[in-house]
């Protein structure tokens, strides 16, 4: 089982699927790998979204995105089935906006329409 990374090739982004990848935590596949590649490609112009999930996958590289001034959306505890991943992000200092699941799409649209 592998993961995906976002690659910047002459200002064109593409998804690269990897069967084997470096590990940041024990998780494989890991959303950390995806978040780090997004941060490396888009930096402060990126958006990271963390949704309901068990465990702590994602918060390490979502924190890197947050530290790089990317826009971060964290699913609210009230609308999460399991608040492990979103809660881990908050607990570990990710600066993001808590948003109910039903409102996340409109937040994405708002961000995409900004200059």
N, C-alpha and C positions, 0 to 999 in steps of 0.2 A: 504494500500500500504506500502511496506516495503523496505528494502535495503539489501545489502550484505556486509559481512565482510570477510577478509582473516584471517584465523586462522593457526597458526603453531602448528602442533601436531607431536612431535618427528621428527623435521626437514622435515616434509611433509606438504605442504601448501594445504589447502582446503577452499572452499568457503562455508560460512554459510549464509543462507538466514534468515532474521529477519523480522517478521511482525511488531514488535514494536521496536523502537530503541530510544536511547537518542537523544536529539536534540542539535546541535551545533549552528545552525541558524534556521530560520523559515522554511527552505526547508525540505520537506519530500516527496519522498525519497531524500537523500542528498549524493552527492559525497564526502562531507567532511568525512562522516563515513567510506567510503571505503578507502580514502587516509590515514586517521588516522590508520586504521587497517593494511594497507600495511606498513606504517612507523614503527608501533610497531613490525611487523614481520620481515621485511627485512632491516630496517634502511638505512644506506648509500648505501646498495646494491640495493635499489629499484629504480624504474623509475616511475615518475608521468607524465601524459600527460593531458593537458587541451585543449579542442577543443572549437570551436564556440558555443556560447550559450548566452542567455539573463540572466541578473541578476548577482549575485555575489557568487553563490554556488561554493564551492571548494577551494577558495583562502586561507581560514584559515588553513586548514590541509595540503594543498599543500605547504604553507609557513613553516609548521612544518617539512615537508619532505625536503624542501630546506635547512632549518636550520640544518638538520641532514646530509647534503651533499649527498642527493639522486640526481639522474640525473633527471632533469625536462625539458620537452618539452612544449613550449607554442605555440599554433597555431598563425601564423603571422596575423596581422590585415588585410593585403592585401588579404589573402586567406580565411578570416572568413566572414561568412554571417552576423553574429552578434558578435561584439567583447566584449560583456559584461563580460563573464567569463574569457577569456584570459586577457582582459584589467584590470579587477579587480585584477588578480594575479600580474600583473606587477605593478600596482598602490600601491599594498600592500606589495611590497618588495620581491616577490618571485624571486629567482635567477634562471633563466632558459634560455634555448636557444630558440629564436624565429625561427620557422621553417614553411615554406609553407606547406599546407596540402599535396601536391603531394610528398613532401620529408620526411614526418614523418615516413613512413614504413622503408625507408632506414636508418634513424637515429636509429630506434629500432633495426634493424639488426646489425648495427655497434656496438651498445652498447652490444648486446648479444654475439658478437664475441670477445669482449675484455677479456683479462686475468683477 
